[in-house]
Amino acid sequence: MTVGKIIFYEERNFQGRHHECSSDSADLQPYFTQCHSIRVESGCFMVYEHPNYTGQQYFLQRGDYSDCQRVIGFSNCIRSCRMIPMYNGIHRMRLYERADMAGQMVELTEDCPNIMDRFHTSDIQSCHVMDGHWLLYEQPNYRGRMYYLGPGEYRRYSDWGGTVPRIGSLRRINTLT
């Protein structure tokens, strides 16, 4: 089984103090004061601007991010990270127009670049991820603020960290790349 590994560096181009992480970390603040570059040696991770997996979040897969601000548009405030578990199976989720999995529902198994085209609304109040791991984006074509959703029920958009119920697109996370 492959274990994820992410390294946070205080300076650009992988310089300065660094901290290695191979699991979820709800509070990275004790390990570094700022983060300007990141190297993901294996696995996939979500990084968050605040402790306890809150605030703006970004998906990172294996690769080098030598200047977080320029490459991914992320400020130097990374305060928590979550490793996305390996998954090799089908992806399936249901989107609902109302809270508590009520109202009109659509089931998805593939990426969707434009929720409005598919669901005829972009306001998604709740969802249920039955299989796989997904990224939701506030804008169509996988742009704008993103949210990670693992298996489970999200009874309100705030459960996935959303500040508004607007979802523009979504895609499956392939953790075996």
N, C-alpha and C positions, 0 to 999 in steps of 0.2 A: 504494500500500500504506500502510495506517495504522500508525503507530508508536505504541507505548504510552508514556505519560508519567505518572509518579507523583511527587508532591512531599510530602516529609516535613517537618513543622514541630515545633520543640521545645516550643512552647506550644499550649494549646488555642485554638480559633477561628482557626487559621492565622496565629499570631503567632510572633515570635522567629526565631531562625536557621532556615534551611530548606535542603533539599538536593533537587535534581531528579534523576530517574533515568529513563532510557529503555531500559534493558536489565537483564539479570541483574546482581546485585551480591552477591557472596559475603560481603562484610564492609562494613557501613555505619558501623561504629563511628568511623572517622576523620572522618565528616561531621557527626555530632551525638551528644550525650551521652544524650538522651532524646527520645522522640517522643510527643506528646500529640494531634496532629491530622494528618490525611492528606487530600490531594486527589488523586484519580485523574482526570486530564484526558482520557485516552483509553486504551483497551485494558483488559486484566484482569491482575491481579497476585496472587501469593501472597506474603505477608509472614511472616517467621519470627522467633521470639524469640531465636535464637542464630545466630552466623555459620555459613556453609557450609550453609544451608538445613536447619537442624535445629531441634528443639524444637517448641513449639506453633506451628501455622500457621493463617493466616486468608486466605480468598479475598476480594479486593476488586475490584469493577468500577467503571466510571465513576461518580463521585459525590464528595460531600464528607463527610468523617468528622471533624466538628469537635471531638469528644471521644472518642478511641479507647477509653478505659476504659468510658465510659457507652454508646456506640453499638455497639461490637462486642465489648466485654468483654476487650479486649486491654490488657496492662500497657504501661508506657512503654518497655519494652525490645524494640525492633525492631532486629535486627542483620543481616538479609539479606532480599533480595527476588528474586523470579523473575517475569519477564514470561511470561504464557501466550500461546503463539503463536496467531495468527489461524487459525481452522479453520472450514470450511464444507463439511461432508460428513456421512456417517453416523457414528454412534458404535457401537463394538462392543468388548466385553470379555468375558473368561472368568474365572470365579471357581472356585477349587479348594479342596477340603476338606483337602488335604495339601500340604506343601512340594514344591517342584520340579514344579509343575503335575501333581500326581498325585491319584488318588482321584476321587470324584464331582465332576463339572463342570457348571456352568450358564453359558450364554451370554446376555448381556444387550445390548440395543440401546436401551433406554429407561431412564428414571429408575426407581428402585425404593425406595419409602418404607419398606419393611420386608423386610429380607433373610430373616429367620426365616420369614415367610409364604411366600416364594418358594423358598427353598433348604432349609428345615427345619433349619437350623443358622445360628448367627451367627458361628461360628468359621471364618474364611477364612484359610487358611495361605499361599496364593499366588494370583497372578492374571496374566493376560496382556491388556494393552490393545492391541488390534489397530488400532483407529481412534478418533480423537477424544481428548478430555481429560475427565477425570472427577474428582469429589470423593467421597471415601469419608467416612462419618461413623460414629462409634462407637455412636451410638444411633439408633433408628428415627425416622422423620419429620424427617430432616436436622438432627439436634441433636447436641450434644456435640463432642468433638474431631474435627477434619477433617484429611484428607490429600489432597494433590494427586497424581494419577497421569496422566502423559503416556504416549504410545505406548512400549511395551516390555514386557519380562518382569520380574515381581517374584517371585522364587523363594521368598522368605520375607516374612512381614509386616513384619519389620524393614527390608526393602528400601524400603518406602514410608514408613518412619519410625514405624511402629506399635510400641507397647510390649506390646500384647496382640493376639491375632488376631481380636478381636471387631469385627465390622462390623454396624451396625444398618441403614444405608441408604446409597444412593449416587445421584448425579445427574450428568448430562452438563453440561459447561461449554459454554455458548453464548457464544463470543467475539465474535459479531457483533451483540450488543445494545448 
